[in-house]
Amino acid sequence: MTEILPIITLLVGVAGSALGTISQALASRQGAAVRVPRLQTGQWVLLGFAAIVLLFGGLTLVLFWPEVRRNQDLLFYGSWLFLVMVFGMFVQVLAANYRAGKPLFEVSATQLIFPVLFSIIVFYGVWVAASSAPRGLFPIYAAFLNGYFWESVVSATKPPAAPPAPPPAPPPGTASRAAGPSPYAA
């Protein structure tokens, strides 16, 4: 029971913050003193999806807690690789601002979130590289570079090649002569 207590505390905290956000949005609709911008339909969909992810994440933690404890060093390692990769994505946005002559830290949330939408695709390459190399500086370096060059990684991702097409069938009437002995042979 003591192993599950931190998970329950975490879930209650996340649920409390989600309820607080929703109650502020509802209070703004009713004209309360707190003025929160009204959420658009797409934002509600994203909020609902985030709630589902948190719910399933919490449920997974509770159900597979022994496995999580057994592999916690691997989870921390993967989390650090993911954070370094996202940091590389953020640095790429800042570098693009610098190249465009804009102030370095004048970025919008959209500029920062857009690359993160592709993080699962980019992280696959990071994880493959990290699992085939010894733990050390190289996987962290590779995670940063994959994050920085995320556009190249995503554009290079292609579906597996289709098997080659079979050769075309011979024209009618030629297959029977080619397959058997010649009628003119003695």
Summary of the structure (lengths in Angstrom):
residues: 186
radius of gyration: 27.5
end to end distance: 91.8
largest distance: 106.1
contacts: 406
relative contact order: 0.08
helix: 69%
strand: 0%
